Amino acid sequence: MNVRRLIPAASLAGAVALGATALTACSGASAAGGNTDGKLAVTASFYPMQFLAERIGKEHVTVTTLTKPGVEPHDLEITPKQTGRLGESDVILYLKTLQPAVDKAVAQSGVKNVVDAGSLTELEAHAASGHDDHDHAAEGEEHDHGGAGKDPHVWLDPAKYAQIAKGVGAALGKADPAHAADYEKNTATLVTELGSLDTEFKDGLKTTASRTFITTHAAFGYLAERYGLDQEGISGIDPESEPSPARMKDLQGVAAKDKVTTVFFETLAGDKTAKALAKDTGLKTDVLDPLEGITDKSQGADYFEVMRSNLKNLQKALGAK
């Protein structure tokens, strides 16, 4: 099945190479970090980067995250105090252009070991919609923070997330050569687990009554492409953008034509729009989590648990056999 791919309505990311930010070797308690516990001080921009650092670094790293649980990452603002602390990191892991405030702080940090996750895999353009809806595209234009039309939500594809994991493991090994073998081993374990998750999604979504899902946040372009599904986003890649009446009407037609049963919303953004569309079309609502943060409302305690909840919810909504 062909996945719908157009230039996106709202884009927030670009594939930016590491370029001049060469990874230089330093000890676990580097001059940059001055970490008194002797561990590598890693700062992650938001949850998907934090998860990789913790799973690969384990006991050799101290991980802090700039985006607190429950905060929508796209809207993050950074205090001068946070910017100052960022400069004490041994390694920074982030995804360039996803969070403009983070990009600015990273540029000012002076940290040598800076890893842009977008440079570790190929970022792609994904449409928020399977239709060339001019009004809908116009809504998203203000949310394009100068990215190259690329979708940042790459961690929702386990295969691409595994590519990023390999790059993060290599970066930690270069920053802390004394524990490089452990980072390599932990990376291999994580990549194997992500491979198993990829297989679960392939098998679980192989045969379904419908291939189309509607979601408030058009974050699932990579997931849709990987598993042969069609994503229809109510809003653009920015979860807070408001859909036009024309877009809502368009989605009612899509729901009828493609046998859609469910409108998905996410845990970190409101469900008002999803409920409005569901009410107008007689559809159910359920959670599809873009995994930008873990809270006590999340359907799982970590990346793997939430992704498996997403799979279960997709199987139910799409009528998996």
C-alpha positions as CSV (number, residue, x, y, z in Angstrom):
1,M,0.0,0.0,0.0
2,N,1.3,3.4,-0.9
3,V,1.7,5.8,2.1
4,R,0.6,9.3,1.4
5,R,3.6,11.6,1.4
6,L,3.4,15.3,0.5
7,I,5.2,18.4,1.6
8,P,4.1,18.8,5.2
9,A,1.5,21.3,6.5
10,A,3.7,22.2,9.4
11,S,7.3,21.2,9.7
12,L,9.6,21.6,12.6
13,A,12.8,19.8,11.6
14,G,15.7,19.6,9.2
15,A,18.4,17.1,8.8
16,V,21.5,19.0,10.0
17,A,24.9,17.3,10.0
18,L,27.1,17.3,13.0
19,G,29.6,19.3,10.9
20,A,32.0,21.3,12.9
21,T,30.8,19.9,16.3
22,A,33.4,17.2,16.3
23,L,33.2,14.6,19.1
24,T,36.4,15.0,21.1
25,A,37.6,12.5,23.6
26,C,37.5,13.3,27.3
27,S,37.3,11.5,30.5
28,G,34.2,10.7,32.5
29,A,34.9,13.8,34.7
30,S,35.8,16.2,32.0
31,A,36.9,19.8,32.4
32,A,33.7,20.8,30.6
33,G,31.5,18.9,33.0
34,G,33.5,19.0,36.2
35,N,31.2,16.1,37.3
36,T,32.3,15.3,40.9
37,D,30.9,11.8,40.9
38,G,33.2,10.8,38.0
39,K,30.3,10.0,35.7
40,L,29.8,11.4,32.2
41,A,27.3,14.3,32.5
42,V,24.8,13.9,29.7
43,T,22.1,16.5,29.0
44,A,19.1,15.3,26.9
45,S,16.8,17.8,25.3
46,F,13.6,15.7,25.8
47,Y,12.4,12.1,26.7
48,P,13.5,10.1,23.5
49,M,17.0,11.4,23.9
50,Q,17.0,10.8,27.7
51,F,15.8,7.2,27.2
52,L,18.7,6.5,24.9
53,A,21.3,8.1,27.2
54,E,20.0,6.1,30.2
55,R,19.7,2.8,28.4
56,I,23.1,3.0,26.7
57,G,25.0,4.9,29.5
58,K,23.6,3.0,32.5
59,E,25.8,3.3,35.5
60,H,28.5,5.4,33.7
61,V,26.4,8.5,33.1
62,T,24.3,11.1,35.0
63,V,21.5,12.1,32.7
64,T,19.5,15.3,33.0
65,T,16.7,16.4,30.7
66,L,15.7,20.0,29.7
67,T,12.0,19.1,29.2
68,K,10.3,18.1,32.4
69,P,7.6,15.4,32.4
70,G,4.2,16.8,31.3
71,V,5.7,19.7,29.3
72,E,5.0,19.8,25.6
73,P,8.5,19.8,24.1
74,H,7.6,21.9,21.1
75,D,6.7,24.8,23.4
76,L,9.7,24.5,25.8
77,E,11.3,27.8,27.0
78,I,14.7,27.6,28.7
79,T,15.8,29.8,31.6
80,P,19.2,31.5,31.7
81,K,20.0,29.2,34.7
82,Q,19.3,26.1,32.5
83,T,21.4,27.6,29.7
84,G,24.3,28.1,32.2
85,R,24.0,24.5,33.5
86,L,23.9,23.2,29.9
87,G,27.5,24.5,29.5
88,E,28.6,22.1,32.3
89,S,27.6,19.0,30.3
90,D,30.1,16.5,28.9
91,V,27.6,15.5,26.2
92,I,24.4,17.1,24.8
93,L,21.9,15.0,23.0
94,Y,19.2,16.9,21.1
95,L,17.1,17.0,17.8
96,K,17.9,20.2,16.0
97,T,14.9,22.4,15.1
98,L,12.4,20.4,17.1
99,Q,12.8,22.9,20.0
100,P,14.1,26.3,18.9
101,A,14.8,27.3,22.5
102,V,17.1,24.3,22.9
103,D,18.9,25.0,19.6
104,K,19.7,28.5,20.8
105,A,20.9,27.3,24.2
106,V,23.0,24.6,22.7
107,A,24.7,27.1,20.4
108,Q,25.6,29.2,23.4
109,S,26.7,26.3,25.6
110,G,30.3,26.0,24.3
111,V,30.1,22.2,24.8
112,K,32.3,20.2,22.5
113,N,30.4,16.9,22.4
114,V,27.1,17.8,20.8
115,V,25.0,15.2,19.1
116,D,22.1,16.1,16.8
117,A,19.9,13.0,16.5
118,G,18.7,14.2,13.1
119,S,22.2,13.7,11.7
120,L,22.2,10.0,12.7
121,T,19.4,8.9,10.4
122,E,17.6,10.2,7.4
123,L,14.8,12.6,8.1
124,E,11.9,12.8,5.7
125,A,9.0,15.0,4.8
126,H,5.6,13.6,5.8
127,A,2.2,15.1,5.1
128,A,-0.1,15.9,8.0
129,S,-2.8,14.9,5.6
130,G,-3.3,12.6,2.7
131,H,-5.1,15.4,0.8
132,D,-3.6,18.6,-0.8
133,D,-5.7,20.8,1.5
134,H,-4.6,24.4,0.9
135,D,-6.4,25.8,4.0
136,H,-4.9,23.2,6.2
137,A,-1.4,23.9,4.9
138,A,-1.8,27.6,5.6
139,E,-2.6,26.9,9.2
140,G,0.8,25.2,9.7
141,E,3.0,27.7,8.1
142,E,3.6,29.8,11.2
143,H,4.9,26.7,12.9
144,D,7.8,26.1,10.5
145,H,10.8,27.2,12.5
146,G,13.0,27.3,9.4
147,G,13.4,23.6,9.1
148,A,13.9,22.0,5.7
149,G,10.4,20.6,5.5
150,K,11.4,17.5,7.5
151,D,9.3,15.6,10.1
152,P,11.2,15.4,13.5
153,H,9.2,12.5,15.1
154,V,11.7,9.9,14.0
155,W,11.8,8.0,17.3
156,L,8.3,6.6,16.6
157,D,9.9,4.3,13.9
158,P,11.8,1.7,15.9
159,A,14.1,1.0,13.0
160,K,15.2,4.6,12.7
161,Y,15.4,5.0,16.4
162,A,17.8,2.1,16.4
163,Q,20.0,4.0,13.9
164,I,20.0,7.0,16.3
165,A,20.8,4.6,19.2
166,K,23.9,3.4,17.4
167,G,25.1,7.0,16.8
168,V,24.5,7.9,20.5
169,G,26.4,4.8,21.7
170,A,29.4,5.8,19.5
171,A,29.3,9.4,20.7
172,L,29.3,8.3,24.4
173,G,32.2,6.0,23.6
174,K,34.2,8.8,22.1
175,A,33.4,11.1,25.0
176,D,34.3,8.5,27.6
177,P,36.8,6.0,26.0
178,A,37.3,4.2,29.3
179,H,33.8,2.8,29.2
180,A,33.4,2.5,25.4
181,A,33.1,-1.3,25.5
182,D,30.1,-1.1,27.9
183,Y,28.4,1.6,25.7
184,E,28.9,-0.6,22.7
185,K,27.4,-3.7,24.5
186,N,24.5,-1.7,25.8
187,T,23.8,-0.2,22.4
188,A,23.8,-3.7,20.8
189,T,21.3,-4.9,23.4
190,L,19.0,-1.9,22.8
191,V,19.2,-2.2,19.0
192,T,18.2,-5.9,19.3
193,E,15.2,-4.9,21.5
194,L,14.1,-2.2,19.0
195,G,14.4,-4.8,16.2
196,S,12.0,-7.1,18.2
197,L,9.6,-4.2,18.6
198,D,9.7,-3.5,14.9
199,T,8.8,-7.1,14.2
200,E,5.9,-6.9,16.7
201,F,4.5,-3.9,14.8
202,K,5.0,-5.5,11.4
203,D,3.2,-8.7,12.4
204,G,0.6,-6.9,14.5
205,L,-0.5,-4.5,11.7
206,K,-0.1,-6.9,8.7
207,T,-3.8,-7.6,8.3
208,T,-6.3,-5.0,9.2
209,A,-9.9,-3.9,8.2
210,S,-8.7,-0.3,7.6
211,R,-5.2,1.2,7.0
212,T,-6.2,4.8,7.9
213,F,-6.0,6.4,11.3
214,I,-6.9,9.9,12.4
215,T,-4.9,11.7,15.0
216,T,-4.8,15.2,16.6
217,H,-1.0,15.4,16.3
218,A,0.5,14.5,12.9
219,A,3.5,12.9,14.6
220,F,3.2,9.4,13.2
221,G,4.4,9.8,9.6
222,Y,7.4,7.5,10.1
223,L,5.4,4.9,11.9
224,A,2.7,5.0,9.1
225,E,5.3,4.7,6.4
226,R,7.1,1.9,8.1
227,Y,4.0,-0.3,8.5
228,G,2.0,0.7,5.4
229,L,-0.6,2.9,7.1
230,D,-2.2,6.2,6.2
231,Q,-2.0,9.0,8.8
232,E,-4.6,11.7,8.7
233,G,-3.7,14.5,11.1
234,I,-6.4,16.8,12.4
235,S,-3.8,19.4,13.0
236,G,-0.3,19.7,11.7
237,I,3.0,18.5,13.1
238,D,2.5,21.1,15.9
239,P,-0.1,19.6,18.2
240,E,-1.5,23.0,19.2
241,S,-2.4,24.2,15.7
242,E,-6.2,24.6,15.2
243,P,-7.8,22.8,12.2
244,S,-10.0,24.7,9.8
245,P,-13.7,23.9,9.4
246,A,-12.9,22.7,5.9
247,R,-10.3,20.3,7.3
248,M,-12.8,18.9,9.8
249,K,-15.3,18.4,7.0
250,D,-12.7,16.7,4.9
251,L,-11.9,14.3,7.7
252,Q,-15.5,13.3,8.1
253,G,-15.4,12.2,4.5
254,V,-12.1,10.3,5.0
255,A,-13.6,8.5,8.1
256,A,-16.6,7.3,6.1
257,K,-14.6,6.3,3.0
258,D,-11.8,4.5,4.8
259,K,-13.8,2.8,7.5
260,V,-12.1,4.7,10.3
261,T,-13.5,3.8,13.8
262,T,-11.4,5.9,16.1
263,V,-10.0,9.4,16.5
264,F,-6.7,9.4,18.4
265,F,-5.5,12.1,20.8
266,E,-2.2,12.3,22.9
267,T,-1.5,12.5,26.6
268,L,0.4,15.9,26.6
269,A,-2.1,17.9,24.5
270,G,-5.8,18.5,24.9
271,D,-8.4,16.1,23.5
272,K,-11.1,18.8,22.7
273,T,-10.6,18.7,18.9
274,A,-10.6,14.9,18.9
275,K,-13.8,14.7,20.9
276,A,-15.4,17.3,18.6
277,L,-14.6,15.3,15.5
278,A,-15.6,12.0,17.1
279,K,-19.0,13.5,18.1
280,D,-19.6,14.8,14.6
281,T,-18.8,11.5,13.0
282,G,-19.9,9.0,15.6
283,L,-16.4,7.7,16.2
284,K,-14.6,6.5,19.3
285,T,-11.6,8.2,20.8
286,D,-8.4,6.6,22.1
287,V,-4.8,7.5,22.9
288,L,-1.9,7.4,20.4
289,D,1.1,8.7,22.3
290,P,3.9,10.5,20.4
291,L,6.2,9.7,23.3
292,E,7.5,13.2,23.7
293,G,7.4,12.8,27.5
294,I,6.3,10.2,30.1
295,T,3.9,11.2,32.9
296,D,1.7,9.3,35.3
297,K,-1.0,9.5,32.6
298,S,1.1,7.7,30.1
299,Q,0.1,4.1,29.1
300,G,3.4,2.7,30.2
301,A,6.5,3.6,32.2
302,D,9.0,3.8,29.4
303,Y,9.5,3.9,25.6
304,F,8.9,0.2,25.0
305,E,5.8,0.0,27.2
306,V,4.2,3.0,25.6
307,M,5.0,1.9,22.1
308,R,3.3,-1.5,22.8
309,S,0.3,0.4,24.1
310,N,0.3,2.3,20.9
311,L,0.4,-0.9,18.9
312,K,-2.5,-2.4,20.9
313,N,-4.6,0.8,20.4
314,L,-3.8,0.8,16.6
315,Q,-4.7,-2.9,16.3
316,K,-8.1,-2.3,18.0
317,A,-8.9,0.9,15.9
318,L,-7.8,-0.6,12.6
319,G,-9.5,-4.0,13.2
320,A,-6.4,-6.1,13.1
321,K,-7.0,-9.8,12.4
